[in-house]
Structure formats: C-alpha cells, structure tokens
Amino acid sequence: MRARVFVTLKPSVFDPQGKTIADALHSLGYTNVADVRQGKYFELDLDTGEAGQAKKLAAEVADKVLANPVIESYRIEVD
Amino acid sequence: MRFGVVVFPGSNCDEDALYAAKDVFGQQAEYLWHKDEDLKGADVIILPGGFAHGDYLRTGAMARFSPVMNAVRAFVDRGGPVLGICNGFQVLLEAGLLPGAMLRNRSLKYQCEHVHLRVDATDTPFTSRARAGQMLHIPIGHGEGNYFAPPDQLAELEANRQIVLRYCDPSGQVNDASNPNGSVHSIASVCNRQRNVVGMMPHPERAIERLLGGEDGRVIFESILHSIESAREPAVARAV
C-alpha cells in the first residue's frame, strides 16, 4: 500500500516561508490568495496490503521521524 | 579535564571546538565519533555546529538516532554537563534533551554576523563565570535559529529561569530590532530544568582569540573549567 503523509507547521506557529510566498503572490496580483502555509509531503511505499496496518505504520514513522510534534502536525492518507 | 567533542557526519565546527578546549585552554580533548557507544571518560561533552547527517529532513533530526546519543543521554541523566552549539543546539532540541524547536529564520536568510547577547542565567556550568546582565559579542551563523516554544512551555522556561542568553542591542536592551532571527522572547540559549544541558545558537568557540575578532566566548569555556574544578573539590576533600 501507499501512505501519503502531509506535514505542516501547526496553525499557531509562524511560517516564514509560507508568508513570503503569500507576499510574492500578492505582488503578482493574486490578492484573493488570503494566506499560504508551506509543508512537506512524503510518499511511503509499504509492504502491507491492509489499510489499518498501513496507517498505523505511517503514523509511527511520522511521530518518530517525519514530524517534530513541538511545531508540526501531520495528516495521513492510505490507498 | 577532558572534553569530548561529538562528530556527526556533517559536523563542521568540531575542529574549532577541539582547538578551543585543547590549544586555547590547554585541556585534554577528544573527538567522539557518532557511532561510538561510550564517551571515553569525558567530563564535558560538546555537540558542535555544522549540518549533522546533512540536516535534510529537519536540522538535527537524525542525529538523535546516532549511537553516541545513548551515551550522551545517560551522561545527562548522571548530571554531566553538555553544551550544544548551533547545530548541536538543534540536535539537543530534536533529541528532547532541551525544550522547544527551531524554525527557519524569519528573514529566510542564513544570518552570519556578530550579535550582542545578554547573560540572563549564570547558574549553569557554562555561564557560571559570567555576571548576570553581562554583555557578550559573539558571532552567529545559521539559517534555522528562530527558537520556538509554545506559550505554556515558554512561560515555564521564564518561570524556571531556563533562558540563558538573549539577543540584545549594544546597550543591552532586548528588543525586536536586535533579534536576528525572530526567536520568541529573543532567546539565543536555553538550559534544561536540571541546568546541566545548555544549547546556544551563537558560537563561543569562534570568539576566543583577539586575532579572530574578539574574546567574549572565552567566558563559556572558563565557566565549564571552573564548574568542573569546583565540583571536584569536595570529592578530593573526602578522599583526604
């Protein structure tokens, strides 16, 4: 199965990269883009055919390595 | 006294740290490779600056899985003094040995410059020879030194006086203009609750000789020498 892990800074944490991208978009005339948050995206190819197990494994990897819980949160999709 | 300087793949201030301990302060000092499982009898551990394991995922994120970190953790539990400088500070944060996390500098630039610092805590092994409120002029060089802690943790750090150094202006005022990276409460250095682990973004090992532009980093090394010597005295007295 494949797990997709989306890691983003928590809403309460200032995102200097996202802010800079938002400012750049505004200067290009995209004034209706209210805000931008930048994050990381991981695709994990897993040796399991069971969705629950895949999700559990991806969550373990995200907790341990992919995300820093002090500043980041994550979301997982499996298929 | 014996310094142990941990070397991760990608460390690049390890030689400067060893040089400071050995050549400038005349102490014994040895490198500890990240795969080493013991600290070779070191009295103090320095995690130097650089880019441990390449910093590809997050700064310092992978270093905590290096075997040497198990020994460092046990050393910390025994009360041993550990100093993380720059990337070493980031490693200590990721390893959970210090509270908080680092974000990209708010400028999004790698900031390489001399900064002014105010010493706010002198009851750590690395600041014991400084005066409270003393100003230091020491260089920084980092892209991710924007210290962050959530509000409740920040309040705890302030209440426990775990903030060791803050960025300030030349007159000692802590304000937004003198904050080079956006760190909350202008934090440049914190310690753990037990106060034996200190992380700092500025590089004291780069400010120990006048030839290199200043000597304000010396007080960090003088403090550790003094702290370890004074901790030994009672043991000697007992032995007699």
Interface residues (C-beta under 8 A of the other chain):
Chain A: L9 S12 V13 F14 P16 Q17 T20 V65 L66 N68 V70 I71
Chain B: L57 R58 A61 M62 L93 E94 G100 A101 L103 R104 N105 R106 S107 L108 N146 F148 A149 P150 G182
